[in-house]
Amino acid sequence: MRAAWCALVFLVFLPCTVATAHAEDAWQRAQALESGEERALALEAALAEVSPEELPACLQLAFEEFLAATRGFRTDLALPLAEAMHARAGATWSAMSLALVSTRVGRGARAREVLAAQLEITPEGVDRFELLERLGLALLGAGDRRGAHAGLGAAFTRGSSNAGVVLGRLALAGGQRKRARALFRTLLDEERGRSWALRGWGLSMLPLTPGRL
């Protein structure tokens, strides 16, 4: 009877033990590998089961690999890695990373879903306006101009220079020179976005000629 009970306990806990060992193997393998497809896949596997103690280091390495994949236009690696990171981190940076790559591959609905969910749990502050900024850009990429203006406008009123630059460029492209000039003027004293604001300001001051802004 005792032997049977021990065998039962072993079978119950075996899947958990195997999963933990697999995660540890994947994490150790990821640390030893060079940047590339193999390490991205190892990190994706490790993130699913890595222990809380190892999680911060795993997320850091995964983010570095995500950036490398994004810069190398390997969205096939960047997207599942971003999903894995956000599933464990649930943070502003992971939501924005996932939204960014989702938008790039044409999954606008997924980007909006992730950002909207993160906004629901994010209080006022820098994180919130960065999420609103990214939401506005995702909506713009999906062709939703009205939604994009709303998101970018909300980010701009909370201090986002990037959102102001995008709104100014949209106004300029739409022939709204006075609006563009006013938006760019508010950014001239800001360190972030100032170079783009200067360019936009200069363009908005050019004389209007037929067939041109």
N, C-alpha and C positions, 0 to 999 in steps of 0.2 A: 504493500500500500504506500509506504513512504517513498519507494522508488518511483511509483507511478505519479505521485504528487510532485516530486521533484522534476520529473520529465514534463509534466503539465506546466509548471512554473517556467521552466526553460523555454518551452514553446511559446508561451504568452509574451515573454520579454525578449525573445530572439529577434523579432522584427525591429524593435526599438534599438536594440544593441547593434544590429547590422546597419541600420540607417545612420546611427551616430558614428560608427566606424567609417562608413562610406563618406560621410560629410568631412570627417577628420582627414581621410585619405585625399579627398578632393582639395581641401584647403592646403594641406601640405604639398600636394602636387602643384597647385596654382602658385605657391610661393617659390617653387623651384624652377618653374617654366619661364621662358622668355615671353615678352609681350606678343600676342598673336591669337590665332583661332583656338589653339589648344588651351591656353590660359583662360580665355574668355569662357569657354565651355566648362572648365574646371571651377571657375569662380561662380558661374551660374549654379552648378551643382552644390558647391559649398554653401552658398547663401541660403539654400533651402533648408539646411539642417544644422549649420554651424552653431556652436554654443554661444550664449550671451557674452561670455568672457572673450571669445575670439571675434565676435561680431564687428566691433569698431575697426579692427585692423583689416578684416575681410572686406568691409564696406569701403575703406580707404583704397585698397588695392583694386577693388572692382570699379570704383569711380575713375581711377587712373586708366584702367583698361577700357572703360567706356569712352573716355575722352580720346584715347588713341584710336579706337574703332570709329568714332564719329569723324575725327580728322581724316581718317583713311577711307571715308565713305563706305565703311562696312556696316551698313545699317542692319544687315542680317545678323551681326553679332551684337551691335549696340542695343537693338530693341529688346531682345530677351534678357539681356543683362540689366537694362534699365527696369524692366518689369520685376526682375528678381530683387534688385536693390530697393525698389519702392515697397515691395511686399514686406521686406524686413525693416526698413528705416521709417517709412511713413512720414517723411519729413518734407519741408519745403523744397530743399535742393533735389531730393529724389523725384518729387512730383514734377518739378520743372524739367529735369533731365528726361523723364519719360515722356512728358508732353512735347518736348523739343523733337525728339527722334520720331515720335508718333506723327507729328505734323509733317516731318520730312518724307515719311513713307506714305503719306496720304490718308492716315488714320486720324482725321480731324475729330471725329466723334469721340475716340478714345482719349485724345488730348483734352477735350473739353470736360469729359467725365472725370478724369483724374484731377484736373485743376479745380473744378467745381467742388468735388469732395474735399479737397485739401483746404479750400477757402472756408468751408463750413466749420472747420476746427481751428482756424487761424485767427487770432485776435488782431486788432489794429496795430500797425507797426510796419517795419521794413519788409518783413516776410510777406505781409498781405499785399503791399503795393507791387512787390515783385511777381507775386502770383497773378494779380490783376493785369499786369503788363504782359506776362506770358500768355494769359487767356486772350487778351486783345489781339496779340500777334497770331495766336492759333486760329482765332475767328477770322482774322484778315486773310490768312492763308487759305482758309476754307471758303472764302468769297462772301462771308457775312459782314458786309461793311458797317451795317447799323450796330450789330453786336460788338464789332471791333472798336468802333468809336466809343461805345459805352464802357467797355473794359479799359481801353487806353485812357479815356477821360477820367475814369475813377482812379487809375494809377497816377495820372498826371497831377490831379488835385491833391494826392497824398505825397507828392514829392518826386515822382519818377521823371528824370530828365529824358531818358530814352523814349518814354511814351510821348513826351512833348515833342521830341524831334520827329517821331513817326507821324503824329497828328499834324505837325507843321508841313511835312512833306506831302501828306495826303491833301491838305488844303491847297498847297501850291500846285499839285498835279491837277486838282479840280478847278483851278482858276480862281480860287478864293484868296487873292493876294493879300488883302487887308487882314484876314484871319491868320494867314500864314505868318505875316509880318508880326502880328501881335504875339503869336505863340513863340516864334523864334526870339523875339525881344525879351521875353521873360527868362530865356535860358542863357542870355549873353553873359550874365554874371555868375553862372554856374560852372564849376570846374568840369563836371561830367557833362558831356554832350555839347560843350562850348564850341568845338571846332565845327561840328555839324550845324550848330545854330548859326554860326557866322556865315557859313556857306548858304544856308537857307535864307538868312536875312539879306545877304547880297543879291540872291536871285529874286527875292520878292521886291527889291528896289529897282530892278531893271525896267526900262520903259517897255510897255507892252507893244508888240508888233504883230501884224496879221499873221496867223498861222503859228504863233508862238505864245508862251505864257507871258 
